[in-house]
Amino acid sequence: MVKDAQMDKKRQWLPLGVACKVLAVNQVTLRRWADQGLIRSYRTPGGHRRFSQESLLSLVAKTSTLRNDEARYAMTESALQHIRRRVHHRAVSHQPWYEHIHEEDRGRMRLFGYRLLTLATDYLGGRGHRSELLSSARVVGEEYGVETARLGLPLE
């Protein structure tokens, strides 16, 4: 009987506000995680989100054993893995515009992308001064944009 009650509890779906309290994050963050597939969720016929209590508790269990910095790093790495899978799936090298870019230019663009990703990871992971990281990201982003325009690359 106790086991059945525990299984029913794990199968529960929680509304957005309750799920945010469980994870101690804001609604924007939780929606983004759900959109990225990091947290199991579904939408009700009325358009409201419901979050898997089991998924939330699993995340809490994983991160509760870690220090704050480690927990942020774990979430950042999880998000980066998701991004890498999506980028790999789209196979940029098979896009028609890609073949018109010289290898030297590709290398430069990779460096911009890598630097932005590193800055974003450091920012999200709480490593470094946030204002300095944002300032650096703006500079790299502007340079990235100028180079993208020079090469005539699509925004996609």
N, C-alpha and C positions, 0 to 999 in steps of 0.2 A: 504494500500500500504506500509506504514512504517512497519507494523507488518510483512508482507511478506519479506521485505528486512532484518529485524532482524532475522527471522527464517532461511533465506538462509545463513546469516552470521554464525549462530550457527551450521549449518550443514557442514561448511567448514572443509576441511582436510588440515593441514599445514605440510610443509616439516620439516625435522629434525632441520635445522638451525633456522628457524623462531620459532618453538616450544620451542627450547632452550632459545631463547631470551625472549619469553613470561614468562617462568618460572624462568629465570635467573639461569639455571643449565647447566652443560656441557653435551656433547653428550653421553658420557658413562653412566652418571646418568640417562638421559632420556630413553636411550635404555633399561637399567636395569629395570626401573619402568614399561616400556611397557611390557617387558618380564614377569614381575611379575604380570601383570594384573592391575597395579595401574592407568594406563593411557590407554584409548582406542586408538588403532592404528591398521593399516593394512599395508600390503606390496603391492606395485605396481607390475605389471607384470615384471618390470625391477629390482625388489628387493629393491627398496627404501621404506623407512617408511614414512607413513603419520599419523599425530596425530590429533585426534578430537579436534577442537577448543573449542567445548562445554565442553569437559572433562578438557581441560587445564584451561579455564576460571573458571570452577567450583572449581578447585584446588586453583587457585589464590584467588578466593573469600573467600574460607575457611581459607586460610593461611594469607590473608592480614589483617584480623581482629585480628590475634594473633601477639604477639611479636616474635622476631626471635627464641628464645629458645623454645617457645611454638610451633612454626611452625615446627621446627626440631623434637620436641618430637612427634607431631601429625603424621608426615611422618614416623618416626621410629615405632610408635605403629601400624600404618597401615601396614607397611611391616611385622612386627612381627605377626599380625593377619593372614596375608596371609601365612606365614611360618607355623604357628600353624595349620591352616586348612589343608595344604598339608601333614604335618607330621601325623595328626590325620587320614587323609584319607588312609594313607599307613599302619596304624595299626601295629606298630613295634612289639607289643606283640604277633602277629600272625605269625611272621617270625620264621622259623625253628631253627635258631641259638639262638633265645632269650630264649627258654626254658632251655638251657644248662647253663645259667648264674645264679649264686646264688643271692638271694635277696640283700645280703650285697654288692655284686659287682654292682648290678643294682643301688642301692642307691648311691654308690660312682660315678658311671658314670653319674647319673642324676645331682649330685653336680657339676661335671666338666662342663657338658653342660649348666647348669643354670648359673654358674660363667662366662663362655664364652659369653653367651647371654647377661648377665648383662653388661659385659665389652663392648661388641659391641654396645649395646643400649646407654651406657654412651658416647662412642666415637662418635657415629652418632648424639647423642643429644647435643654434645658439653659440656657435664658435666665432669669436671675434666681436667687434663693436658693430652693432646693427647699422648705425648711420654711415660708418665707413664702408661696410659691405654694400649698402644701397648706393652710395656714391660711386663706388667702383663699378657696380652693375650698370648704372646709368651710362658711364663713360664707355664701357665695353659694348653695351647695347647700341649706343650711338655709332660707334665704329663699325659694329656688325651691320647696322642699317645702311651706312654709307657704302660699305663693301658690297652688300646685297644689291643696292641700287646700281652701283658701278657695273656689276656683272649682269644686270638685267634679270635677276632671279625673281620668280613669282613669290608672292607673300606666303603662299601655302608652304 
